[in-house]
Amino acid sequence: MNMKYLEPADFGEASALLSEYGDDSKVIAGGTALVLMLRQKFLSPAVLVSLGQIRAQRGIHLDGDGLHLGALASLREVEQSLLVRQYCPALAHTYAVVGNIRIRHQATVGGNLAEADYASDPPTMLLALDARVKVSGPDGSREIPIAEFFLGFYSTVLGPAEIVTEVILPPLPENTHASYQKFTSRSAEDRPCVVSAALARLDADGRCLDLRVAVGASIETPRRLAELEASVLGRKLDDQLIAAIADEYARTLEPLSDVRGSAWYRREMTAVFVRRALKEARDGHS
């Protein structure tokens, strides 16, 4: 069977093609994941809808509602963006540790999210930053809080003909610091075994005005414990409190077992890397 390769000029046309061809079609952007699945014959669509000719949503810009990452921007562009570094250095760092430089030059912001790979770096950091995912489909566009975007392994709330067009990160108040910690068990370029992202805003006495902690890669979808975050507001973020928060994340989350680590090992590493992320965010290193 010959595969049809279509290159729409905009997202509206792309969505229309996906609606027309239905289950026989797949979207391709950077192709770092899809091409592998095609080569290994895990997928065999009749139609590939390429986003390569769409010029909109390739850039990164600041607006009144925050930082906008175009879905077709490469991970490398996010890593190197001065705007991203000014907004949150930890976000630039997160994109800088994805795979290797060849992958980062090819993979896109939107494709990384739409794939919904549990062992991925950006989603956990984006969750800590309260990102919103903007998507376009036959019924127009909508924004989805990233906390509601992932449903499970390689599964999202995207409709059959919806496409990620943008990621929006709300403004961060002054004196807000963040950290992203990644643990790989096999090699530096491997996908993560456990990741943790933390964001902290403290008053002059070191008491929490805002605290967010997200954990990913060890579980099916990135998670925050909102009640725990709320319970520490107004308290001093000392080492004892940090240890208690880290232990609670390790106790509450249900890690999985795979080639990168057992559930027991991941639980232990969750406590370690949540502590590291919180201490770095507290101390304002990033």
N, C-alpha and C positions, 0 to 999 in steps of 0.2 A: 504494500500500500504506500503510495506517495503521500508524504505529509505536506499539507498546504501551509505556507508561511506568509502571514499577512502583516502589514506595517501601517496601522492607522495613524492619522495625523494628530489626533487628540484623544483625551480620555473618553469623551462621549462616543466617538466612533469605536474605540476599543470595547467599551461596554456593550455597544450594539452588536458587535461581532460575537462577543461571548454569549449574548442572549440568543443570537441566531444559531450558533453551532452547539450550544449547550454543553453536555458532558463530553462531546468529542473535541473540545477545545481546551487549551491551557495558555496562561499568560507567561511570557518570558521577558525578563528585564535584564539583569546582569547574567543570569543563567548559571551561576556557580553551583546551585543545587539541582536545578531542573535538568541541565545537560547530563549530569552524572546519572540521574534516574532514567533518562532516555537511553543512554549508552548501555545501562545495565538491564534495560527493557522492563523496568518497574512500571513505566508509563509508556503508552503508545497512542497519543492523541492524533486525530486526523488533521487538526488545525493548531498551529502555534500563532498566537496573537502577540507580536513583538511590540514593546513600548519604546524601542530604540530611536524612532523618528519623532517622538513627542518631545518638544523643546521645553514646554512648561514644566514647572516643578522639578527643575534640575538644580536650582540654586538654594542658597541659605541666606535668610535675611531676618532682621529684627523688625517687629511691628508693635503696635500698641498692646497687643495681647500676648506678646512674648517672642520667643525665638522659633522660627519656622524652618524645618528641615524638609526640603523637597524630596518626595519619594524616590525620584530618579537620581538624586545625588549619590555619588559613590561613598562607601564607608571611608575611603581615603580622603575624600574632600571634607567630610565631617571632622576627621582626625586632624587635618591641617588648618581648618578654618579659624581665623583670628576671632571671628564673632562667637564661635562656639567656645573657644578658650576664654574669652572675656565673660561669657555667660556663666560657664561652669567648667573649670579645668578638668574635673573628674569625668565629665561627659566626653570631652575630647580623648582622654585617656582610655575610656571604655572602648571607643571605636578603634583606638590605636593598637589594642591587644587582640583584636579579632584575627584568628588564623595567621596568615602571613601577608606580606605586602601585595603579592599577586592577587590574592583573594580580595583584599580591601580595595584594590583598584577596579575590580570588576563588579563586586557585589553592591547592591543598592540598599538604601535606607528602607524603602517600601518592601522590597523583596525579602529582606531579612525578617521583617515582621510578619509578612504574609505566609512565609514558610512555617512559622510557629515551631521551630526546632527548640525543644526544651533545653538543649545544651548550647545555648547561644548567649553572647554577652550583652548586647544592647537592651533587650527587654527589661532586665532587672534594674538597670540604671534609669531607664525611662519611667519605670514604675515608681521609683523613689522620687522622681521629679514631677510626678502627677501629669505626665504627658497625655495628650489627646491625639487620636489617630483620625485623620480626615480621609474619607473614602468617597468615591464617586461611582454611581451605578445608574441603571435605567430610570430610577425614581428621583434622581438628583443626588446631591451630596449630603453627608451627615458626618458628625463628629462623635467618636466613641472614646470614652475614657479608657486608657490602656488597661486599667484594672478589670475591664469588662470585655477586652478584645480577645483574649486567649481562652479557649474552651477546654483544651487538653492537648495531648500529643498531636502535633501537626494539624491542629484544628482551631479555627477562629470563627468569629461571628460574621465574617464576610459572606454576603449573599453570592449566588452563583455567578453573577455578572458584575460584582463590585470590585473595585481596584483601589488600593491605597494610593492616595495622591500627596499626602503631606503629614508630617508629625509636628505638633504644636506644643511648645513647652512654656508654661506660664512664667511671668517674671519672678525672679528670686529677690526677696528683700535683702537689704544690705546686711553684712555680717553673717551671711549664710554660707556654710562650707559643706562640701560633700566629698565622699570617698568611694572608690570602686575597687574591690579586692577580688582577684581571680586566682583560683587554685586549679592547676592542672596536674594530674597524677602520672602522666606518661611522658609528655614532651611539651616544651614551651609553646609550640604551634598547635597543640591538640585543642580540641574543644574542652570547655571547662568541666571539672568534676563538681565544684561548688563555687558559687559567686555570691558576693554580698555587696550591697550598696547602702550607704548611710548618708543622711543629710541632717545637719544640726544648725539651729540658730539659738544662740545663748545670750542671756543678758550679761551685764557687767560682772555679776557675781557667779557666772557659770551655770545659771539655772536655765532649763530648757524652755524656750519660747515656741520652738517647733522641732519635732524629731520624727524622722522617717527611716525605716529600715526595711530593705527588701532582700529576699534570698531567692536564688534561682539555680538552674542547672542540675541541682540534686533532687528536684521535685518536678512534677508534671508541668506546672506553670509557675511563673514568679509569684511570690506571695509577700504581703505585708500583714502584720498583726496590728490592726488599727486600734483595738482596745488597749493593747499594751503600749502603743505609742502615746495614746491620750493619757494613760495613767501616770506617765512620768513627767508630764508638763508641769513646770513650776519647781521641779526637783533639780538638785545640782547633779550634773553629769560627771560624777566621780568614777574612779575605777570600780568601786563596789557596785554601783548601779549598772555600769556597762557590763560587768560580768553577769549580773542578774538578768539583764535583757538578753544577752547572748545565750545563756543557759535556757531561757524560756523559748527562744526560737528553736534551739536544738531539741527541746523536749516536745514542742507542739507540732512542728512540721514532720511530715512522714516521707523521709527520703526513699529513693528507689535504688535498686542494685543494677549495675550494668558493668561493662568492661572497664569503666573508669573508677569504680569503687563500689563496695558493698553499702547497704543501707546503714549498717553500724558505723562504718568508716566515715561516711558522709555526715552522719549526725555529729560525730566528734569534730569534724572539720568545719561544720556550720558554726559551732560555738567559737572556734578559733577565729574564723574569718569575719564573723559579726563583731567580735571584740576589736579586731584590727581596724575594721571600717569605722566603727564608732569612735575609737581613739583618734584616728586621723581626722575625722570630721570635727570632733571636739577641739582638737588642737589647731585646727585651721590651716592644715598643710595643703589643702586642695580646694 
